[in-house]
Amino acid sequence: MLVEIKSPTRVDLAGGTLDCWPLYNFVGSCWTINLSISIYTGVKLKLRDDKKVLVTVKDLNYHKMFDSIDELFICDDKELDILKACLNYWKPQKGLEIETYSDSPVGGGLGGSSSLMISLLKAFGKIFNKNWELKQLVTVAHNLEASLLHTPTGTQDYVPAAQTGLNLIKYSPEGFSVETLPYDVNYFSERMLVVYTGRSHHSGINNWQVLKEAVEKRAKTLEALQEVAEISKDLRQICINGEWEQLPQVFKREFNARTKLSEGFSSPEILNLEVIALKNGAEAVKICGAGGGGCVMIWSPPDKKEKLSQEIQSKGFQVLAANPLR
């Protein structure tokens, strides 16, 4: 049986970093809000009748055959890391053929690795007749990626890959819960640009620094986290009310709050892109993920979006073919 799975990535709209335990416990019940986009990861998977394992990672031009899963595990190729985490969890007794891909730039800040983890878990789940519930799927993916990265990880990135749409993710002492809202897809599509800065980022570095300072009770960090939480609370209400015209102001507040949280959230490339975008009619720039590079979302009036896109690309930045999903 051949199983094919694809999962979207996301842009986070507000409340990023709060999804990292135990930070949400420091600010009280709060929300992280994100949106699935049409930048996908995917998996093709089938079991073999022998012990051999054939691995193809299309976006990294990687292709290798192993005589067994044991042989795969002793191979040091970094392209195998995420697959090893899944194989260690599922422990298949047969060989397999697996092909993966990711449309997201490496270190793009769109949750690409988390989306791929969801694609892998869904694919193996189909093979082994595992019916995932959202909370269990997110929990397993989150823990596997933490073991892989050896760093604290949040949970927000797995949700839009597993449950497509505009997600309001609430964090509280009970953990997380998700409300997926209907929204005006065309309104977002006409205004948003997702742009790769050309510099990859490492989400664990910025998040770890914030986590460390919060645990050490540094007032500046705790105040900035509280501000991020207040902004995401405001955005939640905007989403519920459909008051989309207020989004640019929220994104501006979010940009300022996150750069207060850590200087590493911005970068020379992001600051340069912000200047170019605002000069050419953009209303706001939103750093994606933990920042420090990767992608940003630019919010533009519909009548200026095409010219803005051309100007950004003329300066060497890459505009991705990213559309909002419901």
Buried (B, 14 or more C-beta within 10 A) or exposed (E): EEBEBBBBBBBBBBBBBBBBBEBBBBBEEBBBBBBBBBBBBBBBBBBEEEBBBBBBBEBBEBEBEBEEBEEBEEEEEEBBEBBBBBBEBBEBEEBBBBBBBBBBBEBBBBBBBBBBBBBBBBBBBBBEEBEBEBBEBBBBBBBBBBEBBEBBBBBBBBBBBBBBBBBBBBBEEEEBEBBBBEBEBEBBBEBBBBBBBEBBBBBBEBBBBBBEBBEEEEEEBBEBBBBBBBBBBBBBEBBEEEEBEEBBEBBBBBBEBBBBBBEBBBBEBBEBBBEBBBEBBBBBBBBBBBBBBBBBBBBBEEEBBEEBBEBBEEEEBBBBEBBBBB
